[in-house]
Amino acid sequence: MTISPSKKKEKIDRLAETAARDDERGVSLWQEAFRRLRRNPAAIIGTVILALFVLVALVGPLLVPHAPDAQLWKGEVRLGDFPGPRAENWFGTDQLGRDEFSRMIVGARQTLLVGIVATLIGLAVGSLIGGVAGAAAGLGGRWGRAIDNVLMRFIDMLLAMPSLLLAISIAALLGAGLTTVMIAVGVVSVPVFARLLRGSMIAQSNSDYVLAATSLGVKKPKIALTHVVPNSLAPVIVQATLTLATAIIEAAALSFLGLGNNDASIPEWGVMLADAQPYLDSAPRLAILPAVAIIITALGFTLLGEAMREALDPKLRK
């Protein structure tokens, strides 16, 4: 089911408003959120999944039993018949006689790299646009509202396009490659971060501490940078965690469509999934293994992100 652009904007704006409520307790927002996370089973499960994923991605490639691109068992490969799981190949081999277990482990690093870099691109560009728009709308007066309108109309155009279609268009324009996937997925997440930070900053601009700082003669740029922005980052950080899950799925989709990494010596889960399609009948494990890995990793980021959102929601902290 397709979500209309207006509903998508309303959902983002509601999330931004959660950071604008004042904390009435003596415990800080982040301390209270951390306590809630420790008691949340979803957060614990998500953290365990992500810890294992990061550990495998960082340390696994140093411990794999075979080189991921070495066709050591090519002589045992027959038409539609590959060696299955055994002592020397825990996940069997692929259609070229390469060790599937080693390729899965090394592919985790590529998947993590794409997800983090794409999210950082979206976070940096989106926060820059959203920060300027939020400061202009909340503190900039008439001219500030005009700047905000121009920036937000550009963001609305990006939001109006289906995210996967936009990513495919960008990837097709730039050409296939790992860097292209990172840029395409990062651009897709820009409008989400921009609207989130803008909405949160506008809500914070009406707070008492902003009025007090203005009364004391503090310049508006300094108020925005030192007071409004730091207090508006909570929903953005939550969204970054959720965007990592989306980035991994969208990067795998682009790789599946042939727009990802074209270097066969560097395995990537989306490319492995695409390469396994002709062999679904004879060796379904070649498609099942990377698909399950993508699903579990995205699930871990989603569980942690949703738990963080609930922990930082003032309505649930009363």
Secondary structure, 3 states (H helix, E strand, C coil): CCCCHHHHHHHHHHHHHHHHCCCCCCCCHHHHHHHHHHCCHHHHHHHHHHHHHHHHHHHHHHHCCCCCCCCCCHHHCECCECCCCCCCCCCCECCCCCEHHHHHHHHHHHHHHHHHHHHHHHHHHHHHHHHHHHHHHHHCHHHHHHHHHHHHHHHHHHHHCCHHHHHHHHHHHHCCCHHHHHHHHHHHHHHHHHHHHHHHHHHHHCCHHHHHHHHCCCCHHHHHHHHHCHHHCHHHHHHHHHHHHHHHHHHHHHHHCCCCCCCCCCCCHHHHHHHCHHHCCCCCHHHHHHHHHHHHHHHHHHHHHHHHHHHHCHHHCC
